[in-house]
């Protein structure tokens, strides 16, 4: 999972990810953004998952849903959870990389820590 962080012309943080992980970048930029309180909360959730104190965690954002388990993280567009007919779903197959991303929990934790460092620069 390759990514880099930058600030846009108005100073807001943005995350850009390689193909197959684009949804992760959209979630990080649009759902988490500058919210340091939520970032700290997610790091605490990950710690509780690592210690075996919980099995999983869900966070429903505006456009994306975060699902954490003891070994993986998934970011999924809320649109994927709506009912559509088969033709509509086939049209969206091309955009899967922007709709859903997976990574290991360790990689996700590293990502959040890097985002935290970037926000504090």
VENBELVEN-V439787 format. One record per residue. N is the residue number from 1. RES is the residue in one small letter. PSI is psi in radians with two decimals (none if undefined). OMEGA is omega as a letter, one per 20 degrees, with the letter a starting at -180 (999 if undefined). Layout:
BEGIN
n->N res->RES psi->PSI omega->OMEGA
n->N res->RES psi->PSI omega->OMEGA
END
This chain:
BEGIN
n->1 res->x psi->1.88 omega->r
n->2 res->x psi->2.41 omega->r
n->3 res->x psi->2.83 omega->r
n->4 res->x psi->2.74 omega->a
n->5 res->x psi->2.60 omega->r
n->6 res->x psi->2.98 omega->r
n->7 res->x psi->2.41 omega->r
n->8 res->x psi->-3.09 omega->a
n->9 res->x psi->-0.41 omega->r
n->10 res->x psi->0.14 omega->r
n->11 res->x psi->0.03 omega->r
n->12 res->x psi->2.45 omega->a
n->13 res->x psi->2.49 omega->r
n->14 res->x psi->2.52 omega->r
n->15 res->x psi->2.28 omega->r
n->16 res->x psi->2.26 omega->a
n->17 res->x psi->2.77 omega->r
n->18 res->x psi->2.89 omega->r
n->19 res->x psi->2.66 omega->a
n->20 res->x psi->-0.13 omega->r
n->21 res->x psi->0.26 omega->a
n->22 res->x psi->-0.62 omega->r
n->23 res->x psi->-0.60 omega->r
n->24 res->x psi->-0.75 omega->r
n->25 res->x psi->-0.71 omega->r
n->26 res->x psi->-0.78 omega->r
n->27 res->x psi->-0.83 omega->a
n->28 res->x psi->-0.76 omega->a
n->29 res->x psi->-0.85 omega->a
n->30 res->x psi->-0.62 omega->a
n->31 res->x psi->-0.77 omega->a
n->32 res->x psi->-0.90 omega->r
n->33 res->x psi->-2.28 omega->a
n->34 res->x psi->0.09 omega->a
n->35 res->x psi->1.52 omega->a
n->36 res->x psi->-0.56 omega->r
n->37 res->x psi->-0.78 omega->r
n->38 res->x psi->-0.65 omega->r
n->39 res->x psi->-0.83 omega->r
n->40 res->x psi->-0.71 omega->r
n->41 res->x psi->-0.78 omega->r
n->42 res->x psi->-0.67 omega->r
n->43 res->x psi->-0.63 omega->r
n->44 res->x psi->-0.70 omega->r
n->45 res->x psi->-0.78 omega->r
n->46 res->x psi->-0.73 omega->r
n->47 res->x psi->-0.74 omega->r
n->48 res->x psi->-0.57 omega->r
n->49 res->x psi->-0.75 omega->r
n->50 res->x psi->-0.60 omega->a
n->51 res->x psi->-0.04 omega->a
n->52 res->x psi->0.34 omega->a
n->53 res->x psi->-0.22 omega->r
n->54 res->x psi->2.76 omega->a
n->55 res->x psi->-0.71 omega->a
n->56 res->x psi->2.98 omega->a
n->57 res->x psi->2.39 omega->r
n->58 res->x psi->2.46 omega->r
n->59 res->x psi->1.98 omega->r
n->60 res->x psi->1.98 omega->r
n->61 res->x psi->-2.87 omega->a
n->62 res->x psi->-0.87 omega->a
n->63 res->x psi->-0.27 omega->a
n->64 res->x psi->2.68 omega->r
n->65 res->x psi->2.31 omega->r
n->66 res->x psi->2.29 omega->r
n->67 res->x psi->2.09 omega->r
n->68 res->x psi->2.41 omega->r
n->69 res->x psi->-3.06 omega->a
n->70 res->x psi->-0.32 omega->r
n->71 res->x psi->-0.14 omega->r
n->72 res->x psi->2.87 omega->r
n->73 res->x psi->2.46 omega->r
n->74 res->x psi->2.33 omega->r
n->75 res->x psi->2.22 omega->a
n->76 res->x psi->2.30 omega->r
n->77 res->x psi->2.34 omega->r
n->78 res->x psi->-0.51 omega->r
n->79 res->x psi->-0.55 omega->a
n->80 res->x psi->-0.34 omega->a
n->81 res->x psi->0.05 omega->r
n->82 res->x psi->2.68 omega->a
n->83 res->x psi->2.25 omega->r
n->84 res->x psi->2.76 omega->r
n->85 res->x psi->2.97 omega->a
n->86 res->x psi->-0.67 omega->a
n->87 res->x psi->-0.73 omega->r
n->88 res->x psi->-0.71 omega->r
n->89 res->x psi->-0.68 omega->r
n->90 res->x psi->-0.64 omega->r
n->91 res->x psi->-0.51 omega->a
n->92 res->x psi->-0.20 omega->a
n->93 res->x psi->-0.61 omega->a
n->94 res->x psi->-0.48 omega->a
n->95 res->x psi->0.30 omega->a
n->96 res->x psi->-0.66 omega->a
n->97 res->x psi->-0.40 omega->r
n->98 res->x psi->-0.13 omega->a
n->99 res->x psi->-0.47 omega->a
n->100 res->x psi->2.40 omega->r
n->101 res->x psi->2.56 omega->r
n->102 res->x psi->2.65 omega->r
n->103 res->x psi->2.95 omega->r
n->104 res->x psi->2.71 omega->a
n->105 res->x psi->-0.66 omega->r
n->106 res->x psi->-0.77 omega->r
n->107 res->x psi->-0.68 omega->r
n->108 res->x psi->-0.70 omega->r
n->109 res->x psi->-0.79 omega->r
n->110 res->x psi->-0.75 omega->r
n->111 res->x psi->-0.84 omega->a
n->112 res->x psi->-0.69 omega->r
n->113 res->x psi->-0.73 omega->r
n->114 res->x psi->-0.70 omega->r
n->115 res->x psi->-0.71 omega->r
n->116 res->x psi->-0.79 omega->r
n->117 res->x psi->-0.76 omega->r
n->118 res->x psi->-0.73 omega->a
n->119 res->x psi->-0.55 omega->a
n->120 res->x psi->-0.09 omega->a
n->121 res->x psi->none omega->999
END
